[in-house]
Amino acid sequence: MATDELNQRIQQRFPDRGITVEPFEGLAGRVLFPPAAALELFRFLRDDRSFHHLSFVAGVDWKSEREVVYALWSDTERDYLLLSTRVDASDPHLESATSVWPSANWHEREAWEMVGIRFDHHPDLRHLLMPDGYEFHPLLRSFKLHEPEELEVKVRHV
């Protein structure tokens, strides 16, 4: 699917929602969307545009805001599509994609844990890589390494 065609269909479906599609070398394009349009856009891309596979979710810290990037795959189109949105760093949260793509589960947990982006209505938003009780987000630009004696980490027994 050409980027122009995808942009036209998105504009027809979401007029005046601030969603844009820009060309991205080697992919179907990159969709930039406001956080409020997340779930509606996810469902549209899955149900109407055949992007049934979520490959990854990543979080990026840009200091004043956080970016959430999604990579989707369509078996029908045999192409990838990137989605990108930005949330304010003072309250970084976005609706979870797990109700649309269950594969978002662990990716969102990692983005929350490493970059501090909360995913609203996530079914199991708990630590994935760090121990329970760890209160820091190691991939934030503001993260400072701490001396081991300064940290109190609760041990999880599995």
ABEGO torsion letter per residue (X at the ends): XBAAAAAAAAAAABBGAGBBBBBBBGBAEBBBBBAAAAAAAAAAAAAAAGBABBABBBBBBAGABBBBBBBBBBAAAGBBBBBBBBBBAABBBBBBAAAABAAAAAAAAAAAAAAGBBBBGBABBBBAABBBGBABBAABAABBBBBAAABBBBBBBX
